[in-house]
Amino acid sequence: MIKETLASIIIGRNWAAPSEVSQWFQPIRGHQMARAAIENACWDLTARVRNIPLYKLLGGTLKKIPCGVSIGIQDSPEQLLEKIKTEVDAGYRRIKIKIKPGWDYDILRLVRRHYPDIQLSVDANSAYTLADIDLLKCLDEFNLLMIEQPLSYDDIIDHSELQKQIKTAICLDEPITSLDKARKAIKMKSCLIINLKLGRVGGFSEAIKIHDYCYERNVPVWCGGMLEAGIGRSHNIAMSTLPGFRIPGDVSASKRYYKEDIIEPPVTVNEEGFINVPQVSGTGYEPREDYIERITVRKEVFSV
């Protein structure tokens, strides 16, 4: 998509504000990740040219951001408890575990028995339907921060019905691809929290619109992770400084996923579970071009 369409739209053009790039891409339906890659680079470039931190250009205010982690379904309950201990000991301020039918109520009861006070949420990745409503009601007893995307990946109607019948806040993830989708989900009371992902919504411009809409209506947002390498992770850090990001996001340290990241310095999380936001121009993280070159297997060059 970048090679055949987006590059020809952006190369050789100037912008007064990077949000203009989003407007240039409006005639293109979908392809949010390709659009985000280009647009976010333009925001970073603009911040560097103006010699200000990217987070300030976005309107961010936080100097440090709280971090959480996501833990997948494990081979055994004991293995899950061990991983939770590792992350709690590392200082992470919110633990999210994946659930599915057969790995839900009993697992949460076990986790809460060992960790009664941690900020705990669950992510169902669309594993349930309204036929499971009695089970989902039972999860209310575990004092969860939220249950993320329990029903179909593109649904906002059934989630509205579910939210009426459970006390735990529903967080929507995959359906939130634009401000319009966020507006409809909130109006239908399909969720009380929104997971905001840059790649899923097409870049900073749309993410800021969604954030502002939610902030004005007191709907918390948080930054979800999509297994980004360092460049994408640095964008997530900058976005998470906006005031509506009141819940620790899935923006964790480079070493959780990579032996060697493609940026310098790598992203680190302090003992209190925060990332300190760089106060230099742009993202504050530099691509390791020599390392990227060594691991590159395919390359495209675009020029004016």
C-alpha positions in Angstrom: 0.0 0.0 0.0 2.8 2.4 0.8 4.7 1.4 -2.3 1.9 1.6 -4.8 -0.3 4.4 -3.3 0.7 6.3 -0.2 4.3 7.2 -1.2 3.2 8.9 -4.3 0.7 11.0 -2.3 3.3 12.2 0.3 6.6 12.6 -1.5 7.4 16.1 -2.5 4.6 17.8 -0.6 4.9 20.2 2.3 2.6 20.6 5.2 2.0 23.4 7.7 0.8 20.8 10.3 1.2 17.0 10.2 -2.6 16.5 10.6 -2.8 17.6 6.9 -1.3 14.2 5.9 -4.3 12.4 7.4 -6.5 14.6 5.2 -4.5 13.7 2.1 -5.1 10.0 2.8 -8.9 10.4 3.4 -9.9 9.1 -0.1 -8.3 5.7 0.8 -10.5 3.3 2.6 -8.9 1.1 5.3 -5.2 0.3 5.3 -4.9 2.0 8.7 -1.5 0.5 9.6 0.1 1.7 6.3 -1.4 5.2 6.8 -0.2 5.3 10.4 3.3 4.4 9.5 3.5 7.4 7.1 1.6 9.9 9.1 3.3 9.2 12.4 6.7 9.6 10.7 5.5 13.0 9.6 4.6 14.0 13.1 8.0 12.9 14.4 9.7 14.8 11.5 7.7 17.9 12.3 8.7 17.7 16.0 12.3 17.3 15.1 12.3 20.3 12.7 10.6 22.4 15.4 13.1 21.1 18.0 10.4 20.1 20.4 9.4 16.7 21.9 6.9 14.8 19.9 4.6 14.4 22.9 4.3 18.2 23.3 3.4 18.5 19.6 0.6 16.0 20.2 -0.7 18.0 23.1 0.6 15.6 25.8 1.3 16.7 29.3 2.5 13.7 31.3 6.3 13.5 31.9 6.1 9.8 32.8 3.5 7.2 31.8 2.3 4.2 33.9 2.9 0.8 32.3 1.0 -2.5 32.4 1.6 -5.9 30.8 -0.4 -8.4 28.9 0.1 -12.1 29.7 -1.2 -14.8 27.3 -2.8 -18.1 28.1 -0.2 -20.4 29.7 0.4 -24.1 29.7 -0.6 -24.4 33.4 -2.1 -22.2 36.2 1.3 -22.5 38.0 3.1 -21.0 35.0 0.6 -18.1 34.9 1.2 -17.3 38.6 4.9 -17.4 38.0 4.7 -14.9 35.1 2.4 -12.6 37.1 5.0 -12.7 39.9 7.7 -11.7 37.5 5.8 -8.7 36.2 4.6 -7.6 39.6 8.1 -7.8 41.0 9.3 -5.7 38.0 6.9 -2.9 39.1 4.3 -3.1 36.4 1.2 -1.2 37.6 -1.5 -3.3 35.8 -1.6 -6.9 34.9 -3.8 -8.1 32.1 -4.4 -11.8 31.5 -6.0 -13.5 28.5 -9.1 -15.6 29.1 -11.2 -18.1 27.1 -13.9 -20.6 27.8 -12.4 -23.1 30.2 -9.6 -20.7 31.2 -11.6 -18.0 33.0 -13.5 -18.2 36.3 -11.3 -20.8 38.1 -8.2 -19.1 36.8 -9.3 -15.7 38.0 -10.3 -17.1 41.4 -6.8 -18.6 41.7 -5.1 -15.3 40.7 -7.1 -13.3 43.1 -6.3 -15.7 45.9 -2.6 -15.1 45.3 -2.9 -11.4 44.3 -6.0 -9.9 45.9 -4.9 -6.3 45.5 -3.2 -5.9 42.1 -4.9 -3.9 39.4 -6.1 -6.8 37.2 -7.9 -6.9 33.9 -8.8 -9.6 31.4 -8.8 -9.8 27.6 -11.2 -12.3 26.0 -10.2 -11.6 22.4 -13.8 -12.2 21.3 -14.0 -15.7 22.8 -17.6 -15.4 24.1 -21.1 -14.7 23.0 -24.2 -13.5 24.8 -25.0 -17.1 25.5 -22.2 -16.9 28.0 -23.7 -14.0 29.9 -24.2 -16.0 33.2 -20.5 -16.8 33.3 -19.5 -13.3 32.4 -21.7 -12.0 35.3 -19.8 -14.2 37.6 -16.5 -12.4 36.8 -17.9 -9.3 38.6 -16.8 -10.9 41.9 -13.1 -10.5 41.0 -13.0 -6.7 41.1 -11.6 -6.4 37.6 -10.5 -3.1 36.1 -12.2 -4.2 32.9 -13.0 -7.1 30.6 -11.6 -6.3 27.1 -13.5 -7.3 23.9 -15.5 -10.3 25.3 -17.8 -10.6 22.3 -17.3 -10.5 18.5 -14.3 -8.4 17.2 -16.4 -6.0 15.2 -19.5 -5.8 17.5 -20.9 -2.8 19.4 -24.5 -3.9 19.6 -24.2 -7.1 21.7 -21.6 -5.4 23.9 -24.2 -2.8 24.7 -26.6 -5.5 25.9 -23.8 -7.2 27.9 -22.7 -3.9 29.6 -26.3 -3.4 30.9 -26.1 -6.8 32.7 -22.6 -6.8 34.2 -20.9 -4.5 36.7 -17.4 -4.9 35.3 -16.5 -2.2 32.8 -16.3 -3.5 29.2 -13.4 -2.2 27.1 -13.7 -2.2 23.4 -10.6 -2.8 21.2 -10.9 -4.0 17.6 -14.2 -2.2 16.7 -12.7 1.2 17.5 -11.1 2.1 14.1 -12.2 5.7 13.9 -13.8 8.6 15.8 -17.1 7.7 14.3 -16.9 4.1 15.7 -15.9 5.4 19.1 -18.8 7.9 19.1 -21.3 5.2 18.3 -20.0 2.8 20.8 -20.1 5.4 23.6 -23.6 6.6 22.5 -24.9 3.0 22.6 -23.2 2.5 26.0 -21.3 -0.5 24.6 -18.3 0.1 26.8 -17.0 2.3 29.6 -13.4 2.2 28.5 -11.6 2.3 25.1 -8.3 0.7 24.1 -6.7 3.1 21.6 -4.2 1.7 19.2 -2.3 4.0 16.7 -2.0 1.3 14.0 -5.7 0.4 14.2 -7.0 3.9 13.9 -4.6 5.1 11.2 -2.3 7.4 13.1 -1.9 10.3 15.5 -4.5 12.6 13.9 -7.4 10.2 14.4 -6.1 9.0 17.7 -6.1 12.5 19.0 -9.7 13.0 17.8 -10.8 9.9 19.6 -8.9 10.8 22.7 -10.4 14.3 22.9 -14.0 13.0 22.3 -13.6 10.4 25.1 -11.8 12.9 27.4 -14.7 15.4 27.1 -17.1 12.6 28.1 -15.0 11.2 31.0 -14.4 7.9 29.2 -10.9 6.6 30.0 -8.6 5.5 27.2 -5.4 3.5 27.3 -2.8 2.5 24.8 -2.9 -1.0 23.6 0.1 -2.8 22.3 0.5 -4.5 18.9 4.0 -6.1 19.5 5.7 -2.9 18.2 9.4 -2.7 17.8 11.1 0.4 19.2 9.9 3.0 16.6 6.3 2.1 17.0 6.8 1.8 20.8 8.2 5.3 20.9 5.1 6.6 19.2 2.9 4.8 21.8 4.9 6.5 24.6 4.3 9.9 23.1 0.6 9.3 22.6 0.2 8.0 26.2 1.1 11.4 27.5 -2.3 12.9 26.6 -4.4 13.6 29.7 -7.2 11.1 28.9 -4.8 8.1 29.2 -5.7 7.4 32.8 -5.1 3.6 32.7 -1.7 1.9 32.5 -1.2 0.8 28.9 0.5 -2.1 27.2 3.6 0.0 26.7 6.3 -2.1 28.3 10.0 -2.3 28.2 11.9 -3.4 25.0 13.5 -6.3 26.8 10.1 -8.0 27.4 9.9 -8.8 23.7 13.3 -8.2 22.1 16.9 -9.3 23.0 18.0 -6.3 20.9 15.6 -3.5 19.9 16.0 -1.3 16.8 16.2 2.0 18.7 18.7 3.6 21.0 18.2 3.9 23.9 15.9 0.9 24.4 12.6 1.6 26.2 13.0 0.9 30.0 10.5 0.8 32.8 11.6 2.0 36.3 11.0 0.1 39.5 7.8 2.0 40.1 6.3 0.9 36.8 6.7 4.1 34.8 8.5 5.1 31.6 10.1 8.5 31.7 9.2 10.5 28.6 12.2 11.8 26.7 12.5 15.6 26.8 14.4 16.0 23.5 13.2 16.7 20.0 11.1 14.1 18.3 10.3 10.8 19.9 13.6 10.9 21.9 14.6 7.5 20.5 16.9 7.1 17.5 16.7 4.2 15.0 19.8 2.1 15.0 20.4 2.3 11.3 23.4 0.0 11.2 21.6 -2.7 13.1 18.5 -2.3 10.9 20.6 -2.6 7.8 22.2 -5.8 9.1 18.8 -7.5 9.7 17.1 -6.2 6.6 16.0 -8.8 4.1 14.1 -6.5 1.7 14.2 -2.8 1.0 12.3 -0.2 -1.0 13.6 3.3 -1.6 11.2 6.2 -2.4 12.5 9.5 -3.7 11.2 12.7 -5.2 
